[in-house]
Amino acid sequence: MSRWMYLLFLCAAVGAIEHGNDEFLEVKIEQGPVRGQLDLGGELWTFLNIPYATAPTGRNQFKAPLPPPTWTETYEAIDRGVISVNGFLCLGTEDIPGNAGLKDQVALLKWVQKNIAAFGGNPNDVTIAGYSAGSISVDLLTISKSAEGLFHKVIPESGSVLSTFASQSNPLQNAKGYAKTLNFTNVDDIYQLEEFYKTLSYETWMGQAFDFDDPYFFIPCVERETDDGAFLTESPINILKSEEYRNMKKSIREIWHNFVKTGEPVTEGSSLTSWPPVGADTLPYMSLGRTVELHSSAMTEDRTRFWENIYQKYYQEPMSPPKPHLRSHTDL
């Protein structure tokens, strides 16, 4: 699995040093110096494929990412040809706990916290955004304790943690089923199944295309409780129902109530963090218009009941893999 990133920054970079001509720019980060290039439009400096972590390889390929590499020579951050592969295999074993791809994203956000200031960015004002599957990733990051404090605003578009393809209902069963399609039959021995996947070649992985109609499609999972930086150990819907998130919804409701009544989302004396009003020299703000109206109809009620019945009948709450049995000499 490759762990790389595409960075696009405004040309105003802190401490940047121009090299020879106006087409290249060198910036010093914790890992060492990196050199980016002015884009064809001549307006933005681009820094491509800076490694934000080190990919575990071989038999460790499904584990969480390792710390990023360092260098002394200038890193040429101009290569567009790097491909990132992350398959979400989840066996619940020590070596294949699950969600390696999401742990990559956490590693990237940690990298941003440490290095974004060198490019003129603000580590205290990080926004993450995503569309479709990317939106699900963004939404999952908002409920994962491993990502707490790494970003401050989110823009999820057309995807949420409650989407049907946001998490596997039975990751171990999916792993067994996919192994069978590759002619592996000893799927009930968890350690033999783990060994099969550890030795599976990249070409074999990619030889059989994944799509959303495939019941063995690997997507995020609820991991078994471990001490090794799990990303998600509880069903998303249960997290959203928790006291912590009920309090968050209460705060949002209070903000909107204040805004509608007074034009200020956080009023004086509120326990919420101060939210100063928007000034004339800032970005546009939301306007509720002259009137706020709420409409309802029998059709809306019928439609809601229709989808609720489907949800209750077909939704399967995701579960984590069981704890593997103790390894015996025959498993070695």
Salt bridges, closest charged atoms under 4 A:
GLU26 OE1 - HIS19 NE2 2.93
GLU76 OE1 - ARG35 NE 3.03
ASP95 OD1 - LYS63 NZ 3.31
ASP95 OD2 - LYS198 NZ 2.49
ASP104 OD1 - ARG3 NE 2.10
ASP125 OD1 - LYS153 NZ 3.21
GLU148 OE2 - LYS145 NZ 3.86
ASP188 OD1 - LYS176 NZ 3.23
GLU194 OE1 - LYS198 NZ 3.78
GLU195 OE1 - ARG59 NH2 2.63
GLU223 OE1 - LYS103 NZ 3.03
GLU243 OE1 - ARG246 NH2 2.61
GLU244 OE1 - LYS145 NZ 3.73
GLU293 OE1 - HIS295 NE2 3.52
GLU301 OE2 - ARG305 NH2 3.00
ASP302 OD1 - ARG305 NH1 3.35
